[in-house]
């Protein structure tokens, strides 16, 4: 009897620890508990409220996205037009990822080696928008790119059998692809930009659209390799290039 009571007490203690405020829990578990306890199925919430609740946690939006493969249905304004760009709708609660037997539900396992191989193949640059790791977004002052992996069709980006299904993406492009960010422009605005391009650039853009990635050019490769050098070596190479450009008449076309 004493042993049984001790087991019951242990279970109660475990249950009390399952609170979204418990920072010892993983971010995905905390997000799931917050959605369960503070939002509830059939309710709307905002990204800002989620980030405020799970504050001090990196990639909290991504941890929310990781619930979807576990059966959680979270709608955005792209598939529920009544929502505002920053709003989401919790339609259904999926697997109880707070239980130990369900902690890995829906997670795809990507090894550290595979992640490094993809990043190195793509020279630590987003294959969709071309921004490099830690570079500032031109349209978002103070915001810098964080790289992650995105899925693509096999053979679309090259690489080994283990890496061919992934490409390097910045977190912003990854979020857009997963339909979790509000639209930055409507289709009419995008089409006007496309039509304004010179014919050569239209053909080039079409190739990008077909491949669903932005191919790396020679200058991209040079930039990516340069960015991987230690700071002191980057300073030296920048000075070397400055001298080369100056010696060729201010960088005039050769």
C-alpha positions, 0 to 999 in steps of 0.5 A, a space after each residue: 500500500 505504501 508503495 502504491 501511494 508513493 507511486 500516486 504521489 509521483 504521478 501527481 508531482 509529474 502532473 503538476 510540473 506540466 505547466 506552460 510556465 515551467 521553463 524546464 520543459 521543452 519549448 514545443 511542450 510549453 507551446 502545446 500546454 499554453 495552447 491547451 490551457 490558455 487558448 483551447 480548441 476553437 479559439 483564436 490567438 495571436 503570434 504576439 501573445 504566444 511569444 509573450 507567454 513563451 518569452 526568452 525562447 528562440 524559434 517559438 514560432 517554429 516550435 508551434 509549427 512542429 505541432 502540426 505533424 502531430 495532428 494539431 490543426 492551426 489555421 492562418 489567414 491564408 486558409 481562414 480569410 477572417 483572420 488578421 495576418 498576426 492571428 491564428 486559429 486553433 481548430 483541433 488539439 493533436 497528440 499530447 506531446 507533453 506526455 513522454 510517450 508522445 514527445 517525439 510525435 510528428 518530429 522529423 529527425 535531422 542529424 547534426 551532420 546532415 544539417 551541416 552538410 546542407 548548410 555547407 552545400 548551400 554556402 550558408 545562404 538561403 536558397 530562396 531569397 539569397 540572404 546569408 547567415 546573420 545578414 540584416 534584412 534590407 526591409 527589416 532594420 535590426 532583424 538578421 537572418 537565421 538559417 534553418 532547413 526546408 523541404 524540397 522535391 528530391 533532386 531539386 537542389 542537388 547533393 547526396 541522397 541524405 540531403 537532396 530533400 532539404 535546402 537552406 532557408 532563412 527563418 522568414 522564407 521558411 515561415 512563408 513557405 509553411 503558410 504561417 506568415 501574412 502575405 507581404 503583397 497581393 498577387 497583383 502587386 507581385 505580377 506588376 513587379 514581374 512584368 516590369 523586369 527586363 526580358 532576360 530577368 523574366 526568363 531567369 525568374 521563371 527558371 527560379 520558379 520552376 526549380 522553386 529555389 534561387 540558384 547560386 551564382 559565381 558571386 554568390 559562391 564567392 560571397 558565401 565562402 568569404 562569409 565563412 572566413 574568420 573576421 581577421 581574414 575577412 578584413 584582410 581580403 576586403 583590403 586586398 579586393 579594395 586594392 584590386 578594384 582601385 588598381 583597375 580604374 575604380 572597378 570599371 568593367 573589364 
